[in-house]
Amino acid sequence: MFKISNLKVSTFLILFFSFFYSFSQSNHKINYIRFSYKISNIVFSDVDVTINEDFSSRKVKYHMDIVNYDGMTKISRRKTLNEEDFKKIVEALNRLKISEIIENFETGLDGTHTEIEFGTFFYNTINLKLWGVHKSQKETTLKSFIEVVELILDFAKIKIEDYN
């Protein structure tokens, strides 16, 4: 019925394994960052920033998808982040120390929730979700966490009173 030549099968297999080999080579680094912020008792306070590597481009670049509110109007936009700017965020993430973040754990009912998630597209992620973080804590052991947040907000061109 269908006859497939050995050359076609060989070509397909080479392309198939080359594709997954290239993905496996890039999985050792961070290529995904997500930032989320909200105030539990204030509607329309949500901010979400997602940064993803653009694998379709030959030049390394990143898409930054930004969702926030201006009053009650939801604003969604996308901008491109170059490799140098993305590396600045990754370097800041590398300075995070979990033991220092744990020292500042707080709990409460009403307040802010700040979340930073980073990792690879395929299953490897670290998620830090903190309650009540504020720029006034920059001189505590939360300094490196706040610096990551400020860097992301700066690139996204978003102002949040708690951070900038």
PAZAPA-4460 file (N, C-alpha, C; in steps of 0.05 Angstrom, whole numbers, plus 32768, in hexadecimal, padded with zeros to 4 digits):
% residues 164
    n_x    n_y    n_z   ca_x   ca_y   ca_z    c_x    c_y    c_z   seq   type   mol
   8010   7FE9   8000   8000   8000   8000   8012   8019   8000     1      M     A
   801C   8021   8017   802E   8038   8019   804B   802D   801B     2      F     A
   805B   8037   8009   8077   802F   8009   8088   8048   8010     3      K     A
   8096   8046   8026   80A7   805C   802F   80C4   8053   802A     4      I     A
   80D2   8065   801D   80EE   805E   8017   80FF   8060   8030     5      S     A
   8115   8052   8030   8128   8053   8047   8133   806F   804A     6      N     A
   8137   807D   8034   8142   8098   8035   812F   80AB   8043     7      L     A
   8115   80A9   803E   8101   80BA   804C   8100   80B4   806A     8      K     A
   8101   809A   8070   8100   8092   808D   8119   809C   809B     9      V     A
   8130   8099   808E   814A   80A2   809A   814A   80C0   809D    10      S     A
   8141   80CE   8089   8140   80EC   808B   812D   80F5   80A2    11      T     A
   8116   80E8   80A3   8103   80EF   80B9   8110   80EA   80D4    12      F     A
   811C   80D3   80D8   8128   80CC   80F2   813E   80DF   80F9    13      L     A
   814E   80E7   80E6   8164   80FA   80EB   8159   8115   80F4    14      I     A
   8145   811E   80E6   8138   8138   80ED   812A   8136   8108    15      L     A
   811C   8120   810D   810E   811D   8126   8121   811D   813E    16      F     A
   8136   810D   813D   8149   810C   8153   8159   8125   8156    17      F     A
   815F   8133   8140   816D   814C   8141   815D   8161   814F    18      S     A
   8143   8162   8149   8131   8175   8156   8131   8171   8175    19      F     A
   812D   8158   817E   812B   8153   819A   8146   8155   81A8    20      F     A
   815C   8150   8199   8177   8153   81A4   817C   8171   81A9    21      Y     A
   8173   8182   8197   8177   819F   819A   8167   81A9   81B2    22      S     A
   814F   819F   81B6   813F   81A7   81CE   814D   819D   81E8    23      F     A
   8157   8184   81E7   8163   8179   81FF   817D   8189   8206    24      S     A
   818A   8194   81F2   81A2   81A4   81F8   819B   81BF   8205    25      Q     A
   8184   81CA   81FF   817C   81E3   820A   816D   81E1   8225    26      S     A
   8165   81C9   822D   8156   81C5   8245   8166   81CA   825E    27      N     A
   8180   81CC   825C   818F   81D0   8275   818F   81EC   827F    28      H     A
   8183   81FE   8270   8182   821A   8278   8165   8224   827C    29      K     A
   8163   823A   8289   8149   8246   828D   8140   8253   8272    30      I     A
   8128   824C   8269   811D   8259   8252   8100   8261   8256    31      N     A
   80F7   8262   826F   80DC   8269   8276   80DC   8277   8291    32      Y     A
   80D0   828F   8293   80CD   829D   82AC   80B1   82A8   82AD    33      I     A
   80A4   82A6   82C4   808A   82B1   82C8   8089   82C0   82E2    34      R     A
   807D   82D8   82E1   807A   82E9   82F9   805C   82EE   82FC    35      F     A
   8052   82EC   8314   8036   82F2   831A   8034   8302   8334    36      S     A
   8022   8315   8334   801E   8326   834C   8000   832C   834E    37      Y     A
   7FF6   832A   8366   7FDA   8333   836B   7FD6   833B   8388    38      K     A
   7FC3   834C   838C   7FBB   8354   83A7   7FA1   8345   83AC    39      I     A
   7FA0   8335   83C1   7F8A   8323   83C6   7F6F   8331   83C9    40      S     A
   7F6E   8349   83D4   7F54   8356   83D8   7F4F   836E   83C5    41      N     A
   7F5E   8370   83AF   7F5A   8385   839C   7F57   8379   8380    42      I     A
   7F40   837D   8374   7F3B   8373   8359   7F4B   8384   8345    43      V     A
   7F51   8379   832F   7F60   8386   8319   7F7C   838F   8322    44      F     A
   7F88   837F   8334   7FA4   8385   833C   7FB7   8371   8330    45      S     A
   7FAD   835D   8322   7FBE   8347   8318   7FD2   8351   8303    46      D     A
   7FEA   8346   8305   7FFF   834A   82F1   800B   832F   82EB    47      V     A
   800D   8329   82D2   801A   8310   82C9   802D   8316   82B3    48      D     A
   8046   830C   82B6   805A   8310   82A1   8066   82F4   829C    49      V     A
   8066   82EC   8283   8071   82D2   827C   8087   82D7   8266    50      T     A
   809E   82CB   826A   80B4   82CE   8257   80BB   82B3   824D    51      I     A
   80B9   82AF   8233   80BF   8295   8226   80D4   8299   8210    52      N     A
   80E5   8285   820E   80F8   8286   81F8   80EA   8280   81DE    53      E     A
   80F1   828F   81C9   80E5   828B   81AE   80F7   8277   819F    54      D     A
   80EE   825E   819E   80FD   8249   8190   80FA   824B   8172    55      F     A
   80E8   825A   8168   80E3   825C   814B   80F7   826F   813D    56      S     A
   8105   827E   814D   8117   8292   8142   8134   8288   8142    57      S     A
   8143   828F   812E   815F   8286   812D   8170   8296   8142    58      R     A
   8168   82AF   8145   8175   82C0   8159   8167   82BB   8174    59      K     A
   8177   82B9   8189   816B   82B4   81A4   815C   82CD   81AD    60      V     A
   8142   82CA   81B1   8132   82E0   81BC   811C   82D4   81CD    61      K     A
   810F   82E5   81DC   80FB   82DC   81EF   80E2   82ED   81EC    62      Y     A
   80CB   82E1   81EF   80B2   82EF   81EE   80A9   82F5   820B    63      H     A
   80A2   830D   8210   8098   8315   822B   807B   831C   8227    64      M     A
   8069   830B   8233   804D   8310   8232   8045   831D   824C    65      D     A
   8038   8334   824B   8032   8344   8262   8014   8349   8264    66      I     A
   8009   8343   827B   7FEC   8348   8280   7FEA   8357   829B    67      V     A
   7FDE   836E   829A   7FD9   837E   82B2   7FC0   838F   82AE    68      N     A
   7FB9   839E   82C2   7FA1   83AE   82C0   7FA8   83CC   82C2    69      Y     A
   7F99   83DC   82B3   7F99   83F9   82B6   7F7D   8400   82BF    70      D     A
   7F7A   8404   82D8   7F5F   8407   82E3   7F51   83EC   82E1    71      G     A
   7F3A   83EC   82D3   7F2B   83D3   82D0   7F30   83C6   82B4    72      M     A
   7F42   83D2   82A5   7F47   83C9   8289   7F5F   83B6   8289    73      T     A
   7F5A   839F   8280   7F70   838B   827D   7F81   8391   8265    74      K     A
   7F9B   8392   8269   7FAD   8399   8253   7FBF   8380   824E    75      I     A
   7FC0   8377   8236   7FD2   8361   822E   7FE4   836B   8218    76      S     A
   7FFE   8366   821B   8011   836E   8206   8028   835A   8206    77      R     A
   8037   835C   81F0   804E   834A   81EC   8065   835C   81E3    78      R     A
   807C   8356   81EE   8094   8363   81E5   80AA   834E   81E3    79      K     A
   80BF   8355   81D4   80D6   8343   81D1   80EC   834C   81E4    80      T     A
   80F8   8338   81F0   810E   833C   8202   8126   8330   81F5    81      L     A
   813C   833E   81F5   8154   8333   81E8   8162   8320   81FC    82      N     A
   8176   8311   81F2   8184   82FD   8202   8192   830A   821A    83      E     A
   819E   8321   8216   81AD   832E   822B   819B   8336   8243    84      E     A
   8183   8341   823D   8170   8348   8252   8166   832F   8260    85      D     A
   8160   831A   8251   8157   8301   825D   816C   82F6   8270    86      F     A
   8186   82F7   8267   819B   82ED   8278   819E   82FD   8292    87      K     A
   8198   8317   8292   8198   8327   82AA   8184   831C   82BF    88      K     A
   816C   8314   82B5   8158   8309   82C7   8162   82EE   82D1    89      I     A
   816D   82DD   82C0   8177   82C3   82C8   818D   82C5   82DC    90      V     A
   819F   82D8   82D8   81B5   82DD   82EC   81A9   82E5   8307    91      E     A
   8195   82F5   8306   8187   82FD   8320   817A   82E5   832C    92      A     A
   816E   82D4   831C   8161   82BB   8327   8177   82A9   8334    93      L     A
   818E   82A8   8327   81A4   8297   8332   81AE   82A1   834D    94      N     A
   81A9   82BA   8353   81B2   82C5   836D   819E   82BF   8384    95      R     A
   8186   82B5   837D   8172   82AE   8391   817D   8297   83A3    96      L     A
   8178   829A   83BD   817F   8285   83D0   8166   827E   83DF    97      K     A
   815E   8265   83DC   8145   825C   83E9   8146   8260   8407    98      I     A
   815C   825A   8413   815E   825D   8431   8158   827A   8439    99      S     A
   8161   828D   8429   815C   82A9   8430   813F   82B1   842C   100      E     A
   8132   82A5   8418   8116   82AA   8413   8105   829F   842A   101      I     A
   810C   8287   8433   80FD   827A   8448   80FE   828A   8462   102      I     A
   8115   8297   8467   8117   82A8   847F   8102   82BE   8481   103      E     A
   80F7   82C6   846A   80E4   82DC   8469   80C7   82D3   8463   104      N     A
   80C1   82B9   8467   80A6   82B0   8463   8093   82BE   8476   105      F     A
   807D   82C8   846C   8068   82D5   847C   804E   82C9   8473   106      E     A
   803A   82CC   8484   801F   82C2   847D   800B   82D8   8483   107      T     A
   7FF5   82D7   8476   7FDF   82EA   847B   7FC8   82E4   8469   108      G     A
   7FB2   82F2   846E   7F9A   82ED   845E   7F99   8300   8446   109      L     A
   7F9A   831A   844C   7F99   832E   8436   7FB6   8337   8431   110      D     A
   7FBC   833C   8418   7FD6   8346   8411   7FDE   833F   83F5   111      G     A
   7FF7   8342   83EF   8000   833D   83D4   800C   8321   83D2   112      T     A
   8009   8316   83BA   8015   82FC   83B3   8027   8301   839B   113      H     A
   8040   82FA   839E   8054   82FD   8389   805E   82E1   8382   114      T     A
   805F   82DB   8369   8068   82C0   8360   807C   82C3   8349   115      E     A
   8091   82B4   834C   80A5   82B2   8336   80A9   8294   8330   116      I     A
   80A5   828C   8318   80A9   8271   830F   80BD   8272   82F8   117      E     A
   80D0   825F   82F8   80E4   825E   82E2   80ED   8242   82DE   118      F     A
   80F7   823D   82C6   8100   8223   82BF   8102   821E   82A1   119      G     A
   80FC   8205   829A   80FC   81FE   827D   80DF   81F8   8275   120      T     A
   80DB   81F6   825B   80C1   81F0   8251   80B8   81D4   8258   121      F     A
   80CB   81C2   825C   80C5   81A6   8260   80CA   819E   827D   122      F     A
   80B7   81A3   828E   80B4   8197   82A9   80C6   81A2   82BF   123      Y     A
   80DC   81B0   82BA   80ED   81B9   82CF   80E7   81D6   82D6   124      N     A
   80D9   81DA   82ED   80D3   81F5   82F5   80D7   81F8   8313   125      T     A
   80DC   8211   831B   80DE   8218   8337   80CA   822F   833A   126      I     A
   80B9   822D   834F   80A4   8240   8353   80A7   824C   836F   127      N     A
   80AA   8266   8371   80AC   8274   838A   8093   8286   838D   128      L     A
   8083   8281   83A1   806B   8290   83A5   806B   829B   83C1   129      K     A
   806D   82B6   83C3   8070   82C3   83DD   805A   82D6   83E3   130      L     A
   8053   82D8   83FC   803E   82EA   8404   804A   8303   8412   131      W     A
   803F   831A   840C   8046   8332   841A   8062   833E   8415   132      G     A
   806E   8339   83FE   8088   8344   83F8   8085   8361   83F0   133      V     A
   8097   8372   83F9   8096   838F   83F3   80B2   839A   83F0   134      H     A
   80B5   83AF   83E0   80CF   83BB   83DB   80DD   83C4   83F5   135      K     A
   80CE   83C9   840A   80DB   83D1   8423   80EB   83BA   842F   136      S     A
   80E8   83A2   8425   80F7   838A   842F   8110   8386   841F   137      Q     A
   8118   8399   840F   812F   8396   83FD   8149   8393   840D   138      K     A
   8149   839D   8426   8161   839A   8437   8161   8381   8448   139      E     A
   814E   836F   8442   814D   8355   8450   8158   8340   843D   140      T     A
   8155   8327   8445   815F   8311   8434   814D   830D   841C   141      T     A
   8137   831D   8419   8127   831C   8401   8131   832D   83EB   142      L     A
   8148   833A   83EF   8154   834C   83DC   8156   8340   83C0   143      K     A
   8161   8328   83BE   8164   831C   83A3   8149   8315   8396   144      S     A
   8135   830E   83A5   811B   8308   839A   810F   8322   838F   145      F     A
   8110   8338   839F   8106   8352   8397   8114   835C   837E   146      I     A
   812E   8357   837C   813D   8360   8365   8134   8352   834B   147      E     A
   812D   8338   834D   8122   832A   8336   8108   8337   832E   148      V     A
   80F6   833C   8341   80DC   8348   833C   80E0   8363   832E   149      V     A
   80F1   8374   8339   80F5   838E   832E   8100   838D   8312   150      E     A
   8112   837A   830D   811D   8377   82F2   8107   8370   82DE   151      L     A
   80F7   835D   82E5   80E1   8354   82D3   80CE   836B   82CE   152      I     A
   80C6   837A   82E4   80B4   8391   82E1   80C0   83A7   82D0   153      L     A
   80DA   83AB   82D3   80E8   83BF   82C3   80E7   83B8   82A5   154      D     A
   80ED   839F   829E   80EC   8397   8282   80CF   8397   8277   155      F     A
   80BC   8391   8288   809F   8391   8280   8093   83AD   8280   156      A     A
   80A1   83C1   828B   8098   83DC   828D   807E   83DE   829D   157      K     A
   807E   83D1   82B4   8067   83D1   82C6   806F   83DD   82E1   158      I     A
   805E   83ED   82EC   8062   83F9   8306   804F   83EC   831A   159      K     A
   805B   83E1   832F   804C   83D6   8346   8056   83E4   835F   160      I     A
   8044   83F0   836D   804C   8400   8385   805D   83F0   8399   161      E     A
   8057   83D7   839C   8066   83C7   83AF   8083   83C2   83A7   162      D     A
   808A   83C7   838D   80A5   83C0   8384   80B4   83D7   8377   163      Y     A
   80A7   83EA   836B   80B5   8400   835E   80A7   841A   8360   164      N     A
***
